[in-house]
């Protein structure tokens, strides 16, 4: 009985040992599989992080490209932050060197794309101020170029029609002058025929006098005197006809010269337009620049965009060029403006002393006292014209000396005041005024007064800038020009 109990205990111990061994083996195998699964999990997480980094890199590349194309997602302003994010991906310690190199290749590719983008965005062309500012993308670049091309095409059509109108008017003027020349040529032929008939009668009278010389010796002296007088009269008439012919030839040449420069000398056209106005800083922006021959310190008169005749319409404001910013772009400060009639975009600007790429030749005739102090302001006026791009080609000084000469290329003869007869050199000054006036008339040069020249130049003797400062009803403040005219002497030898 005891042996059977010991045998039961032994079997129980054996079973317990076997169960312990099974449990230990199961635990070992479980821990081993758990470690293996943990390693696989860590490898999977690392691979997922790598794949996410590469996915983020390609997504950033796609977003940058969409931003540069435009209207497809993010703004161009977000691109720098995208580049920073892409650069940060290369610092991920979980990536291998090959994976970092792949992201670096993406980064380098985007840098090349950015270089091409920056190069293409330089093709953006500034409009005349009527369009909204667009974000610089490839899509907007195409739209910008199409818009500018359309505006240039429209402007070209307008200029072509205006040029055709001017040519038609010029042809009409030439036809009228040719008709006048033909009429004078016909009169010349008639006069020559009359001279020929007079000469025939003269020869007949000489023959009669010769045959009756012996019978009329007592009248010989009287007949000889009559003959001499008649010959002198005929010679004077012939000389007068020759002078008329020469005058007609000169007038014909003058008209030819003026016809060749007709388009340039047509002052019914504006020089440029206001593109944009910044009233807070007293600045305007023009569509004129280096390609037009513009230079700083030129003054312009501003006319409403509805003006059609700049001689009859008074200017509304004055500006002075301060900076050239492009081929057809410049900045100017406002020197005179009426707050009730402010400068607007697309207003016209022009000056009488400068055309795009051309200095206008001007003559000064008479005396000029611009400020009424009794002293001559001739040299000051010369400096004003030259500072504004013009050229003084002829004038008289205060002693009556004529400097230069008026020819057919002279645009305007500015007529000043006549001298007081009681002053010194008044006779010489009158003679100089008459000489220059005759030159202007013989070359059909337009004569204008000083006020009209100053208006066209955008200048005024008592110019002020008006602003609504202070309380209503108070006097507007006056602001003098920041660039007062200098009055350096002009030597006659330099003209």
Secondary structure, DSSP 8 states (H G I E B T S, - for coil): -HHHHHHHHHHHHHHHHHHHHHHHHHHHHHHHHHHHHHHHHHHHHHHHHHHHHHHHHHHHHHHHHHHHH-SSSS-GGGHHHHHHHHHHHTT-TTS-HHHHHHHHHHHHHHHHHHHHHHHHHTT----SS-S------HHHHHHHHHHHHHHHHHHHHHHHHHHHHHHHHHHHHHHHHHHHHHHHHHHHHHHHHHHHHHHHHHHHHHHHHHHTTTTTGGGHHHHHHHHHHHHHHHHHHHHHHHHHHHHHHHHHHHHHHHHHTTTTT-TTS-SEEEEEEEGGGTEEEES--GGGT--TT-EEEEE-TT---TTTS--SEEEEEEEEEETTEEEEEEEEEBTTB---TT-EEE-TTEETTEE-EEEEESB--SSSSSS--HHHHHHHHHHTT-EEEEEE-TTS-EEE---TT--EEEE-B---TTSTTHHHHHHHHHHHHHHHHHTT-EEEEHHHHHHHHT--TT-------SSTTS-------SS--------GGG-
